[in-house]
Amino acid sequence: MPNLTLTDGREITIDLSVITVREYRALFDKKQKQEDEDATLAKACGLTAEDILDMSQPDFRRLAAAFFKTAREPLADPNSVSESTTE
């Protein structure tokens, strides 16, 4: 189930399980290079860093908001390995 759909129709599913704690924490490090931040975001969204750079500013803002919303509530992520699939 996608987290959002870009204006070009691409459906994006954010998968936090593909990034490390180190990569996530580095997003908040003011010394991190922009290209590294783009690479981490792209990795979690199934995109390339070039995809990030080429998208419209409104799509980027929506993508970033969806990423951080998912990161704030990781156990609500349907892709989370921690979420139970049995009742």
Secondary structure, 3 states (H helix, E strand, C coil): CCCEECCCCCEECCCHHHCCHHHHHHCCCCCCCHHHHHHHHHHHHCCCHHHHHHCCHHHHHHHHHHHHHHHHCHHHCCCCCCCCCCC
